[in-house]
């Protein structure tokens, strides 16, 4: 019996579960504040930079409600 596919599937499931757990932890404000407290002064977290840039560019970052096409039918 070849156990390699089972190991690969198990590793993938473990990775997904870990990513989900970290994401859920990061949503907790207490956890975010603890992590920020461990960072050196002046260090910014990349997610915060993306959120700030996204808010600054609103509504220009919104996609158009439709995309016109100029297709010619045969």
C-alpha positions in Angstrom: 0.0 0.0 0.0 1.3 3.4 -1.0 0.9 5.9 1.9 2.3 8.9 0.1 -1.1 10.2 -1.0 -2.4 9.9 2.5 0.5 11.9 3.9 0.1 14.6 1.3 -3.7 14.9 2.0 -3.0 15.0 5.7 -0.4 17.7 5.4 -2.8 19.8 3.2 -5.6 19.4 5.7 -3.3 20.3 8.6 -2.1 23.4 6.7 -5.6 24.6 6.0 -6.7 24.0 9.6 -3.6 26.0 10.8 -4.3 28.9 8.4 -8.0 29.0 9.6 -7.0 29.0 13.2 -4.5 31.8 12.7 -7.0 33.9 10.8 -9.6 33.4 13.6 -7.1 34.4 16.2 -6.1 37.5 14.2 -9.7 38.7 14.2 -9.6 38.9 18.1 -8.6 42.5 19.1 -6.8 41.3 22.2 -4.5 39.0 20.2 -3.8 41.8 17.7 -2.9 44.2 20.5 -0.5 41.6 22.0 1.2 41.0 18.7 1.5 44.7 18.1 3.0 45.1 21.6 5.8 42.7 20.7 6.8 44.6 17.5 9.5 47.2 17.5 8.5 50.9 17.6 7.4 52.3 14.3 6.8 48.8 12.7 3.5 48.5 10.9 1.6 45.4 10.0 1.1 44.9 6.3 -2.7 44.3 6.7 -3.1 47.7 8.3 -1.3 49.4 5.5 -3.5 47.7 2.9 -6.6 48.6 4.9 -5.5 52.3 5.2 -4.7 52.5 1.5 -8.0 50.9 0.6 -10.0 53.4 2.7 -8.0 56.3 1.3 -8.7 55.3 -2.3 -12.5 54.7 -1.8 -14.6 55.0 -4.0 -12.0 55.0 -6.8 -11.0 51.4 -6.0 -14.6 50.1 -6.6 -15.0 48.3 -9.9 -17.4 49.6 -12.5 -21.0 48.2 -12.3 -20.7 46.8 -15.8 -18.1 46.2 -18.5 -19.1 47.3 -22.0 -18.0 45.1 -24.8 -17.6 45.7 -28.5 -18.0 42.2 -29.8 -19.2 41.6 -33.3 -21.4 38.6 -33.8 -20.8 36.4 -36.9 
